[in-house]
Amino acid sequence: MYDRVLVPVDDREPSSVALTYALEVAAAYDATAHLLYVADTNKPSQVQYQGAVLDVLEQEGEEVLADASERATNAGVTVDDELVQGDPRHEIVAASEGADLVVMGTHGRSGIDGYLLGSVTEHVVRKTETPVVTVREKATWTYPHERVLVPFDGSPHARDALELATAVAADTGATLHLLGVVDEPTFGAFGSSTGDEDARELLDAAMADIDDVPVETVVESGAVPETIRTVATDAGADLIVMGTHGRQGVNERLLGSTTDRVLRSAPVPVLTVGSQTGD
């Protein structure tokens, strides 16, 4: 499935965890790991040292790339690396065009501490057409994957996610877990999703189109992000696969902004596919 895995790196722990995951994937597929460090030109980085002007971020980047390259070599993974200046969001999206998979870390928050992670990860997930795996600092997984969870609402992006998840399951020998959520409206929301019976019919129809991969289905009621996390834990899933933009409105509310919330708190890596155009 993968020949080239893009791994944006920095000196933070979530990046290190993401690199661990990326190297496992690259080793399994005999893929090249492309390490990218972006010296953020939006941040002041020039300092005076012994009469010479040094770019601190670039110096840091060289050290980070050297450490990451050593880890890749020790893991038996072919590696190349690149240090660029610019806006991390735009540079990562641009680099993703030459990759089959992007792997990024996230600490579950955004803001001034986000730098390469946090809000940058969310931007990349929404803008790139390349599948992205986000790995939280506290995420756990088994690789090759054994159980892959796919929240499914029948939307085109959910179908794209299911197609990718099926390919992953076929490659890794994993069981697919299809999840339908009957959304219980939160305070101030109106309506609910299609209901238990319709959700089961939707999952049964999707399962009928899947060959040679073991599939289990489950329908649960509750707030969607929390239900996804709970089912992932209860089912022992080690990967969640989601679209980045599903149906929105009073009847279909499974994906879209829900994906952002799952990325911030998922107990396992999350593989996303698709892009939100016009965003």
C-alpha positions in Angstrom: 0.0 0.0 0.0 2.8 2.4 0.9 6.0 3.3 -0.9 6.7 6.6 0.7 5.7 7.7 4.3 6.0 11.4 5.2 6.9 12.1 8.8 7.0 15.7 9.9 9.3 15.8 13.0 10.2 18.2 15.8 11.7 17.9 19.2 8.5 17.1 21.1 7.3 13.8 22.5 4.2 13.4 20.3 6.5 13.6 17.2 8.7 10.9 18.7 5.6 8.7 19.2 4.4 9.3 15.7 7.9 8.4 14.3 7.7 5.1 16.1 4.5 4.3 14.4 5.7 5.5 11.0 8.8 3.4 11.2 6.7 0.3 12.0 4.6 1.0 8.9 7.6 1.7 6.7 9.4 -1.4 7.8 6.3 -3.6 7.1 5.9 -2.2 3.5 9.6 -1.8 2.8 8.8 1.9 2.3 11.0 5.0 2.5 10.4 7.3 5.4 10.7 10.9 4.4 11.5 13.0 7.4 10.5 16.7 7.2 11.5 19.5 9.6 9.9 22.9 9.0 11.7 25.9 10.4 8.7 28.1 11.1 9.5 31.5 9.5 6.6 33.0 11.5 8.7 32.7 14.6 11.8 34.8 15.6 14.8 32.6 15.2 17.8 34.8 14.6 20.3 35.3 17.4 23.8 36.8 17.6 26.5 34.4 18.6 30.2 35.2 18.5 29.6 37.8 15.8 27.7 35.4 13.5 24.0 35.2 12.9 22.8 31.7 13.4 19.3 30.4 12.6 18.4 28.6 15.8 15.5 26.7 14.3 17.5 25.4 11.4 20.2 24.3 13.8 17.6 22.6 15.9 16.1 21.0 12.8 19.4 19.5 11.8 19.7 17.9 15.2 16.2 16.6 15.1 16.6 15.1 11.7 19.9 13.5 12.6 18.3 11.8 15.6 15.2 10.7 13.6 17.4 9.4 10.8 19.4 7.3 13.2 16.3 5.8 14.6 15.1 4.9 11.1 18.4 3.3 10.2 18.4 1.3 13.4 14.9 0.1 12.5 16.1 -1.0 9.1 14.1 1.6 7.2 15.3 3.5 4.2 15.2 7.2 5.0 15.7 10.6 3.5 15.3 13.9 5.2 14.5 17.5 4.3 14.7 20.8 6.2 12.7 23.7 4.9 11.7 27.2 6.0 8.1 28.3 5.9 4.7 27.9 7.4 4.5 24.3 8.8 0.9 23.9 7.7 1.6 24.8 4.0 5.0 23.0 3.8 3.6 19.7 5.1 0.6 19.8 2.8 2.9 20.5 -0.1 5.2 17.6 0.8 2.3 15.3 1.2 1.6 15.4 -2.5 4.6 13.1 -3.0 3.7 10.6 -0.2 1.4 7.7 0.1 0.8 8.3 3.8 1.5 11.1 6.3 2.1 10.3 10.0 1.8 13.1 12.5 1.8 13.5 16.3 -0.7 15.4 18.3 -0.8 16.4 21.9 -4.6 17.0 21.9 -4.5 20.7 22.1 -3.9 23.7 19.9 -2.7 27.3 20.3 0.6 28.9 20.8 2.2 25.6 22.0 1.0 23.8 18.9 3.9 24.6 16.6 4.2 21.5 14.4 1.4 19.7 16.2 -2.1 20.6 17.4 -3.8 23.0 15.0 -1.2 22.3 12.3 -2.1 18.6 12.3 -5.8 19.5 11.9 -5.0 21.8 9.0 -3.0 19.1 7.2 -5.8 16.5 7.8 -8.3 18.8 6.2 -6.3 20.0 3.3 -4.3 17.1 2.0 -5.8 14.4 -0.2 -3.1 11.9 1.1 -4.3 9.7 4.0 -3.0 10.9 7.4 -2.4 8.9 10.5 -2.5 11.1 13.7 -0.9 9.6 16.8 -1.5 11.0 20.2 1.3 11.1 22.8 -0.6 8.5 24.9 -1.9 6.4 22.1 -1.4 2.6 22.1 -1.5 0.2 19.2 -0.5 -3.2 17.9 1.1 -3.4 14.5 0.3 -5.1 12.2 -3.2 -4.0 13.2 -5.6 -6.6 14.6 -8.9 -4.6 14.9 -9.8 -1.6 12.8 -12.8 0.5 13.8 -14.7 2.5 11.1 -17.5 4.9 12.2 -19.9 4.8 9.3 -22.7 7.1 8.3 -23.1 6.2 4.6 -21.6 9.5 3.4 -19.2 9.6 0.5 -16.3 10.4 2.8 -17.3 7.6 5.1 -17.3 5.2 2.2 -13.8 6.4 1.2 -12.7 5.7 4.8 -14.3 2.2 4.7 -12.5 1.4 1.4 -9.2 2.4 2.9 -9.9 0.6 6.1 -10.8 -2.6 4.2 -7.4 -2.4 2.3 -5.6 -1.9 5.6 -7.4 -4.9 7.2 -6.7 -7.1 4.2 -3.0 -6.2 4.3 -2.6 -6.7 8.1 -5.1 -9.5 8.7 -7.3 -7.3 10.9 -10.9 -7.6 11.7 -13.1 -4.6 10.6 -15.5 -3.2 13.2 -18.2 -1.1 11.6 -19.8 1.4 14.0 -23.1 3.1 13.6 -24.0 5.8 16.1 -27.5 6.9 16.9 -26.6 10.4 18.0 -28.2 11.7 21.2 -28.5 15.5 20.8 -26.5 17.6 23.2 -27.9 20.6 24.9 -29.0 23.1 22.2 -29.0 20.6 19.3 -32.0 19.6 17.4 -33.0 16.2 16.0 -31.0 13.0 15.9 -29.5 10.6 13.4 -31.4 8.0 11.4 -32.2 5.7 14.4 -31.2 2.2 15.4 -33.0 0.2 12.7 -31.8 2.4 9.8 -28.3 2.4 11.2 -28.2 -1.4 11.3 -29.5 -1.6 7.7 -26.8 0.8 6.6 -24.1 -1.2 8.2 -25.5 -4.5 6.9 -25.5 -3.1 3.4 -21.9 -1.9 3.7 -20.8 -5.3 5.1 -22.3 -7.1 2.2 -19.9 -5.3 -0.2 -16.8 -6.4 1.7 -15.1 -9.6 0.7 -12.3 -11.6 2.3 -12.1 -9.5 5.5 -13.8 -10.4 8.7 -16.4 -7.8 9.7 -18.3 -7.1 12.9 -21.0 -4.5 13.2 -22.2 -2.5 16.2 -24.8 0.2 16.7 -24.6 2.4 19.8 -26.5 5.5 21.0 -24.8 8.5 22.5 -22.7 11.5 21.8 -20.7 10.6 18.7 -17.1 11.4 19.6 -17.4 9.8 23.0 -19.2 6.8 21.6 -16.4 6.3 19.1 -13.7 6.4 21.8 -15.7 4.1 24.1 -16.3 1.5 21.3 -12.6 1.7 20.3 -11.6 0.8 23.8 -14.2 -1.9 24.4 -13.5 -3.6 21.0 -9.8 -3.5 21.5 -9.3 -1.5 18.3 -5.8 -0.4 17.5 -6.7 1.9 14.6 -9.7 4.1 13.9 -10.4 5.1 10.3 -12.5 8.1 9.5 -13.4 10.5 6.7 -12.6 14.2 7.3 -16.0 15.5 6.2 -19.2 13.6 6.5 -22.9 14.6 6.3 -23.8 17.6 8.4 -27.3 18.6 9.5 -30.1 17.5 11.7 -30.1 13.9 10.4 -26.5 13.1 9.6 -23.9 14.3 12.1 -21.4 11.5 12.4 -18.3 13.0 10.8 -16.8 16.4 10.0 -16.2 18.4 13.2 -16.5 15.1 15.1 -13.2 14.0 13.4 -11.4 16.9 15.0 -12.6 15.9 18.5 -11.7 12.2 18.0 -8.2 13.2 16.8 -7.6 15.1 20.1 -8.7 12.3 22.4 -8.5 8.9 20.6 -6.8 6.1 22.6 -5.3 4.7 19.4 -3.9 6.1 16.1 -6.5 7.6 13.7 -6.3 7.2 10.0 -8.2 9.9 8.0 -8.9 10.1 4.3 -10.4 12.8 2.1 -10.2 16.6 2.1 -12.7 19.3 2.8 -12.8 21.5 -0.3 -13.4 25.2 0.0 -12.0 25.3 3.5 
